[in-house]
Amino acid sequence: MGNEVADNQENEQLCICPECPTYKASSFNGNVFCARGKASEEVKQSGCYCPECPVYMKYELNHLYYCLKGKSAEIN
């Protein structure tokens, strides 16, 4: 299992999901997918910025496409 990411205002402000090409291509309404889980919208994979995100670095995450895969703590 991955590290658990807190769903809080600090992480929401640090999150760079809205800058990601997949986010833009998929017309998402949320962010901090590593903490909140999969997007409810269809995911159109167009590149992943997760490794560049301060939240990713803060919690030492190691996966990509949390918008598709879900919460970090639930991914093997």
Sequence and secondary structure as in RCSB ss.txt:
>XXXX:A:sequence
MGNEVADNQENEQLCICPECPTYKASSFNGNVFCARGKASEEVKQSGCYCPECPVYMKYELNHLYYCLKGKSAEI
N
>XXXX:A:secstr
       SHHHHHH  GGGSHHHHHHT S   HHHH S SS        GGG HHHHHTT   S HHHH  GGG 
 
